[in-house]
């Protein structure tokens, strides 16, 4: 009988080990329902251990039975003595959006000592560190869900410092715009890679993390180290980073080529999609965006990016109510999805609903502390409501975060122009242009910067530098040949130079493109009036029966290009400036197109 009991015990132990191997195998291939079934049988053995309980709870977690998973651990009090069990129980409550309960479980450890003093049944110190990092990461997510972003930042930093491989913590900090450029770089420099990995691994991790940091602050070419280029040159994450840099350089055609390549290799790549959607907007690819938006909604109805794409489409076709409805759904699904908040504000700004637009931008500013775009758009709204002091204040705050962003410098120039500080405006505009030219490899600037070139021309006209002003306006004409505002601006400069025939020619071109251009109409009438007066003066003064040589001599000495009292009457300074003000406002506003943040 004793031998029979021993055989039964051996058989039972062998069967237990067999069942454990089946559970592990099923979990590895994602068959959690099957793994849960056999795990339940293992727990019927009297000699099951914490690892068996942990595996069953993990199966329940992956099956989205979060309360059962937490109860499986807490009912046996394993969360009080084992950090892995505590982490899984807290994570289950977090997934169920029960943040208070998750904190209570994580805080149980305070009654048993710190994380370092607890007894963990872990194989190595590395596993210990990784698990502690996961706990810090979870705390960061909980604080972020509770809108306590300062605490969230601290815990995300701790998670990354504990485990240099914890990319999720870096992604939360960078993609959710929790840190500014300097803070991101300081964090990266504070990670002790050498204590956690060898030299080559450290170089690889540091390069990959650097490629993930703010792109608009340094949208230069991404250079892959030679020893990594053989396997990273076609990596979808690296290509996505490169595409985002092209986007911030306003090189949308190059950007769309890269995003298409990424989405071909990795369809619906999470980080690439917002960039791709924004690029489709800039290139006015309405049909492609319509198709993509509906595919995403069908496949991923719980993703904020899906509804964001639909909102972008309706914004493009000027259906603002529908756009706001879908963008609101995107922010409901992901409250920290910055691009949706920005575009939601744009939908109001397009309709000149400044208060609602600023409310959305202020919300985005609260969520995106490290991003300058909400501050830039708040400044724009204040500028459009003629509150130049507040506009300049927010532009300066945006400039402090992104000192090398030409969009911010351009808007500061616009404000200086409006308050008649033309020298300061010229300084801001040329600084922005120099930054753009430093970043561009091509000889021709992207069309996006046509308003900046035109505005430099306007400032130079104000400074009485007419020849230089014409040069910049004609450069803008190369970038955007069908912009009636540019033709009007060139005609206006010619009018100041008393070259009325040239002015009339350009005003006619402006009216051919835009018949209701009031500035061009007004200026055309004034120039035609002056030309008629000029011709009548010649008719009155020229001798009728003189030789051809005498007439040429007379015309050469007539000095018609000099200013006269008649010119002053026909070309009054104040009247002309009022005539052009509306046109310049339109031209300045054209530079304020939607500039999207690409955080997924």
ZAMARGU-4260 file (C-alpha; in steps of 0.2 Angstrom, whole numbers, plus 5000, padded with zeros to 4 digits):
<rodrens>
0) 5000/5000/5000 | 5015/5012/5004 | 5022/5008/4987 | 5005/5012/4979 | 5004/5028/4988
5) 5021/5033/4982 | 5017/5028/4964 | 5001/5039/4965 | 5011/5053/4972 | 5024/5052/4958
10) 5011/5050/4945 | 5002/5066/4952 | 5018/5076/4952 | 5022/5071/4934 | 5004/5075/4929
15) 5006/5092/4937 | 5022/5096/4928 | 5014/5091/4912 | 4999/5102/4915 | 5011/5117/4919
20) 5020/5114/4903 | 5004/5114/4893 | 4999/5131/4902 | 5015/5139/4897 | 5014/5133/4879
25) 4996/5139/4877 | 5001/5156/4884 | 5016/5157/4873 | 5005/5155/4857 | 4991/5166/4864
30) 4978/5152/4868 | 4973/5160/4885 | 4956/5152/4886 | 4964/5134/4885 | 4978/5140/4896
35) 4965/5146/4909 | 4956/5129/4908 | 4971/5119/4913 | 4977/5132/4925 | 4961/5130/4934
40) 4965/5112/4936 | 4982/5115/4943 | 4975/5126/4957 | 4965/5111/4962 | 4982/5102/4967
45) 4986/5105/4986 | 5004/5109/4982 | 5001/5123/4969 | 5012/5138/4972 | 5011/5157/4968
50) 5018/5155/4951 | 5002/5144/4946 | 4991/5158/4953 | 5000/5171/4944 | 4998/5162/4928
55) 4980/5160/4930 | 4977/5178/4934 | 4988/5183/4919 | 4976/5172/4908 | 4961/5181/4915
60) 4969/5198/4912 | 4972/5194/4894 | 4955/5188/4892 | 4949/5205/4899 | 4942/5197/4914
65) 4950/5210/4925 | 4940/5208/4941 | 4942/5190/4941 | 4961/5192/4938 | 4963/5204/4953
70) 4952/5193/4964 | 4962/5178/4960 | 4977/5186/4968 | 4970/5196/4982 | 4959/5182/4989
75) 4975/5172/4992 | 4984/5188/4999 | 4999/5186/4987 | 4999/5204/4982 | 5005/5208/5000
80) 5021/5197/4998 | 5025/5196/4980 | 5028/5211/4969 | 5024/5202/4952 | 5007/5197/4959
85) 5004/5215/4966 | 5008/5222/4949 | 4996/5211/4940 | 4982/5214/4952 | 4985/5233/4951
90) 4986/5233/4932 | 4970/5223/4931 | 4961/5237/4941 | 4969/5250/4930 | 4963/5241/4915
95) 4946/5242/4922 | 4948/5261/4925 | 4947/5258/4944 | 4962/5269/4948 | 4959/5271/4967
100) 4959/5252/4969 | 4975/5251/4959 | 4983/5263/4970 | 4978/5254/4986 | 4985/5238/4980
105) 5002/5247/4975 | 5003/5255/4992 | 5001/5239/5001 | 5020/5238/5000 | 5022/5252/5012
110) 5017/5241/5026 | 5030/5229/5022 | 5045/5240/5018 | 5051/5247/5002 | 5053/5239/4985
115) 5071/5235/4988 | 5067/5226/5005 | 5053/5215/4999 | 5056/5197/4996 | 5055/5193/4977
120) 5055/5176/4970 | 5065/5182/4955 | 5079/5173/4947 | 5091/5188/4944 | 5094/5206/4949
125) 5089/5211/4931 | 5072/5204/4933 | 5070/5213/4949 | 5075/5230/4941 | 5063/5227/4927
130) 5048/5223/4938 | 5051/5238/4948 | 5052/5248/4932 | 5035/5241/4927 | 5027/5246/4944
135) 5034/5264/4941 | 5027/5264/4923 | 5010/5258/4930 | 5010/5272/4943 | 5014/5284/4929
140) 4999/5278/4919 | 4988/5280/4933 | 4993/5297/4938 | 4991/5302/4919 | 4973/5295/4919
145) 4970/5305/4935 | 4976/5321/4926 | 4991/5323/4938 | 5004/5325/4924 | 5018/5331/4936
150) 5017/5315/4946 | 5016/5305/4930 | 5031/5313/4923 | 5041/5308/4939 | 5036/5290/4939
155) 5039/5288/4920 | 5057/5295/4923 | 5059/5283/4937 | 5054/5268/4926 | 5066/5273/4912
160) 5080/5275/4924 | 5077/5258/4932 | 5076/5250/4915 | 5084/5258/4900 | 5074/5246/4889
165) 5058/5252/4895 | 5053/5261/4879 | 5035/5263/4885 | 5040/5276/4898 | 5050/5286/4885
170) 5035/5285/4873 | 5023/5291/4886 | 5034/5306/4890 | 5038/5311/4872 | 5022/5306/4862
175) 5011/5315/4875 | 5023/5330/4875 | 5026/5330/4894 | 5044/5337/4893 | 5051/5351/4883
180) 5067/5348/4872 | 5080/5352/4885 | 5071/5341/4898 | 5070/5326/4886 | 5089/5328/4882
185) 5093/5329/4901 | 5083/5313/4904 | 5092/5304/4890 | 5109/5309/4897 | 5104/5304/4915
190) 5101/5286/4910 | 5116/5275/4915 | 5116/5264/4900 | 5133/5257/4905 | 5127/5249/4921
195) 5113/5240/4912 | 5120/5234/4895 | 5137/5233/4886 | 5144/5247/4875 | 5137/5242/4858
200) 5119/5240/4866 | 5121/5257/4874 | 5125/5266/4858 | 5111/5257/4849 | 5098/5262/4863
205) 5104/5280/4864 | 5103/5282/4845 | 5085/5275/4844 | 5079/5285/4859 | 5087/5301/4851
210) 5078/5298/4835 | 5062/5298/4845 | 5064/5315/4853 | 5056/5331/4847 | 5057/5333/4828
215) 5052/5350/4826 | 5066/5356/4837 | 5079/5348/4826 | 5071/5343/4809 | 5088/5340/4801
220) 5092/5324/4792 | 5092/5309/4803 | 5110/5301/4801 | 5111/5282/4805 | 5128/5277/4812
225) 5137/5266/4799 | 5138/5250/4810 | 5119/5251/4812 | 5114/5256/4794 | 5114/5238/4788
230) 5099/5233/4798 | 5091/5250/4803 | 5090/5259/4786 | 5073/5251/4782 | 5067/5250/4799
235) 5049/5257/4800 | 5051/5266/4816 | 5067/5275/4809 | 5058/5279/4793 | 5043/5286/4803
240) 5055/5297/4812 | 5063/5303/4796 | 5045/5306/4788 | 5041/5317/4803 | 5056/5327/4800
245) 5052/5330/4782 | 5034/5335/4788 | 5041/5348/4799 | 5052/5354/4785 | 5036/5356/4775
250) 5043/5343/4762 | 5026/5335/4761 | 5030/5325/4745 | 5045/5317/4752 | 5036/5314/4768
255) 5021/5305/4760 | 5033/5294/4750 | 5041/5288/4767 | 5024/5285/4775 | 5018/5275/4760
260) 5033/5264/4762 | 5030/5262/4780 | 5012/5258/4779 | 5016/5246/4764 | 5028/5236/4776
265) 5018/5238/4792 | 5000/5242/4788 | 4992/5254/4800 | 5008/5258/4809 | 5002/5267/4825
270) 5015/5281/4825 | 5015/5283/4806 | 4997/5285/4804 | 4995/5303/4812 | 5009/5309/4801
275) 5002/5301/4785 | 4985/5308/4789 | 4992/5326/4792 | 5002/5324/4775 | 4986/5319/4766
280) 4978/5335/4773 | 4992/5346/4767 | 4992/5339/4750 | 4973/5340/4748 | 4971/5321/4745
285) 4953/5321/4750 | 4948/5304/4742 | 4963/5295/4750 | 4959/5302/4767 | 4941/5297/4765
290) 4946/5279/4761 | 4959/5278/4775 | 4947/5285/4788 | 4933/5273/4784 | 4945/5258/4784
295) 4952/5263/4801 | 4935/5265/4808 | 4929/5248/4802 | 4945/5239/4808 | 4949/5249/4824
300) 4933/5258/4831 | 4941/5260/4848 | 4956/5269/4842 | 4957/5288/4843 | 4967/5289/4827
305) 4953/5281/4817 | 4940/5295/4822 | 4954/5308/4820 | 4956/5303/4802 | 4937/5305/4799
310) 4937/5322/4808 | 4952/5327/4797 | 4942/5322/4781 | 4927/5332/4786 | 4938/5347/4790
315) 4945/5347/4773 | 4928/5347/4765 | 4923/5362/4776 | 4909/5352/4786 | 4914/5359/4803
320) 4900/5352/4813 | 4904/5334/4807 | 4922/5337/4810 | 4920/5342/4828 | 4908/5327/4831
325) 4921/5315/4826 | 4936/5324/4834 | 4926/5325/4850 | 4924/5306/4849 | 4943/5304/4846
330) 4947/5315/4862 | 4934/5304/4872 | 4943/5288/4867 | 4960/5296/4871 | 4959/5311/4882
335) 4978/5315/4880 | 4978/5314/4860 | 4985/5331/4857 | 4982/5332/4838 | 4964/5329/4840
340) 4963/5344/4852 | 4972/5355/4841 | 4962/5351/4826 | 4946/5353/4836 | 4952/5371/4840
345) 4956/5373/4821 | 4938/5369/4817 | 4932/5384/4827 | 4946/5395/4821 | 4941/5393/4803
350) 4924/5399/4807 | 4931/5414/4817 | 4924/5406/4833 | 4939/5413/4843 | 4933/5409/4861
355) 4929/5391/4857 | 4945/5389/4848 | 4955/5396/4862 | 4946/5384/4874 | 4952/5369/4864
360) 4970/5376/4862 | 4971/5379/4881 | 4965/5361/4884 | 4979/5355/4872 | 4991/5367/4881
365) 4987/5359/4898 | 4989/5341/4890 | 5005/5345/4880 | 5016/5355/4892 | 5032/5351/4882
370) 5024/5357/4865 | 5024/5374/4858 | 5010/5372/4846 | 4995/5376/4858 | 5004/5392/4863
375) 5007/5397/4845 | 4988/5394/4841 | 4982/5404/4856 | 4993/5418/4851 | 4986/5417/4834
380) 4968/5419/4840 | 4973/5434/4851 | 4981/5442/4836 | 4966/5439/4826 | 4955/5448/4839
385) 4968/5463/4839 | 4975/5459/4856 | 4993/5460/4851 | 5001/5461/4868 | 4993/5444/4873
390) 4997/5437/4856 | 5015/5442/4858 | 5016/5435/4876 | 5010/5418/4870 | 5022/5418/4855
395) 5037/5422/4866 | 5032/5407/4877 | 5031/5396/4862 | 5048/5403/4856 | 5055/5398/4873
400) 5050/5380/4870 | 5055/5379/4852 | 5067/5393/4848 | 5071/5387/4831 | 5054/5385/4824
405) 5051/5397/4810 | 5032/5397/4812 | 5034/5406/4828 | 5047/5418/4822 | 5035/5422/4807
410) 5020/5426/4819 | 5031/5437/4830 | 5035/5446/4814 | 5017/5448/4810 | 5013/5455/4827
415) 5028/5468/4825 | 5021/5473/4808 | 5004/5476/4815 | 5011/5487/4828 | 5021/5496/4815
420) 5038/5490/4822 | 5044/5486/4804 | 5063/5484/4808 | 5059/5471/4822 | 5047/5463/4810
425) 5060/5462/4797 | 5072/5454/4809 | 5060/5441/4814 | 5055/5437/4796 | 5073/5435/4790
430) 5078/5425/4805 | 5064/5413/4801 | 5069/5412/4783 | 5087/5409/4787 | 5082/5394/4798
435) 5072/5387/4784 | 5086/5389/4771 | 5098/5381/4783 | 5086/5366/4785 | 5082/5364/4766
440) 5093/5354/4754 | 5083/5359/4739 | 5087/5376/4730 | 5068/5380/4730 | 5058/5383/4746
445) 5042/5373/4749 | 5026/5382/4744 | 5021/5383/4763 | 5033/5397/4765 | 5026/5408/4752
450) 5017/5420/4765 | 5033/5422/4774 | 5042/5428/4758 | 5028/5440/4754 | 5028/5447/4771
455) 5046/5451/4770 | 5042/5460/4754 | 5028/5470/4763 | 5040/5475/4777 | 5053/5481/4764
460) 5040/5491/4756 | 5036/5499/4773 | 5055/5503/4774 | 5055/5511/4757 | 5066/5498/4750
465) 5055/5495/4734 | 5068/5485/4723 | 5071/5473/4737 | 5053/5471/4741 | 5049/5467/4722
470) 5063/5453/4723 | 5054/5445/4737 | 5037/5446/4730 | 5043/5439/4714 | 5051/5424/4724
475) 5034/5421/4732 | 5026/5421/4715 | 5038/5407/4710 | 5032/5397/4725 | 5014/5400/4722
480) 5011/5407/4704 | 4992/5408/4706 | 4991/5418/4722 | 4981/5435/4718 | 4988/5443/4734
485) 5006/5442/4727 | 5001/5450/4711 | 4992/5464/4720 | 5007/5467/4731 | 5019/5468/4716
490) 5007/5480/4708 | 5006/5490/4724 | 5025/5492/4725 | 5026/5497/4707 | 5013/5511/4711
495) 5024/5517/4724 | 5039/5517/4712 | 5028/5528/4700 | 5028/5514/4687 | 5010/5514/4684
500) 5009/5504/4668 | 5018/5489/4677 | 5006/5492/4692 | 4991/5491/4681 | 4998/5475/4672
505) 4999/5466/4689 | 4983/5472/4696 | 4974/5465/4680 | 4983/5449/4683 | 4977/5449/4701
510) 4959/5452/4696 | 4960/5439/4683 | 4963/5426/4697 | 4951/5434/4710 | 4938/5446/4703
515) 4932/5452/4719 | 4949/5458/4725 | 4944/5475/4732 | 4962/5480/4734 | 4967/5477/4716
520) 4951/5486/4710 | 4954/5501/4721 | 4973/5502/4716 | 4969/5499/4698 | 4957/5513/4697
525) 4969/5525/4705 | 4983/5520/4694 | 4972/5522/4678 | 4967/5539/4684 | 4985/5544/4686
530) 4989/5537/4669 | 4975/5547/4661 | 4981/5563/4670 | 4999/5559/4664 | 4993/5557/4646
535) 4982/5573/4647 | 4997/5583/4653 | 5008/5577/4638 | 4994/5581/4626 | 4993/5599/4633
540) 5012/5602/4633 | 5018/5594/4618 | 5020/5604/4602 | 5009/5597/4588 | 5020/5599/4573
545) 5037/5595/4579 | 5050/5583/4572 | 5052/5565/4579 | 5069/5570/4586 | 5062/5585/4595
550) 5048/5574/4603 | 5061/5562/4609 | 5071/5576/4617 | 5056/5583/4625 | 5050/5567/4632
555) 5068/5564/4639 | 5068/5580/4648 | 5050/5579/4655 | 5055/5570/4671 | 5039/5561/4673
560) 5045/5549/4686 | 5047/5562/4699 | 5034/5565/4712 | 5022/5579/4709 | 5008/5587/4718
565) 4996/5578/4705 | 5004/5562/4711 | 5001/5566/4729 | 4983/5569/4725 | 4981/5553/4716
570) 4991/5541/4727 | 4987/5546/4745 | 4997/5536/4757 | 4983/5533/4770 | 4971/5528/4756
575) 4983/5516/4749 | 4988/5508/4765 | 4969/5505/4770 | 4966/5498/4752 | 4980/5485/4755
580) 4977/5481/4773 | 4964/5468/4770 | 4974/5460/4756 | 4989/5459/4768 | 4979/5452/4782
585) 4973/5438/4770 | 4991/5435/4765 | 4997/5434/4783 | 4983/5422/4788 | 4988/5411/4773
590) 5003/5407/4783 | 4993/5400/4797 | 4988/5384/4790 | 4985/5369/4801 | 5002/5363/4807
595) 4998/5347/4816 | 5008/5338/4832 | 5011/5320/4828 | 5009/5312/4844 | 4999/5296/4842
</rodrens>
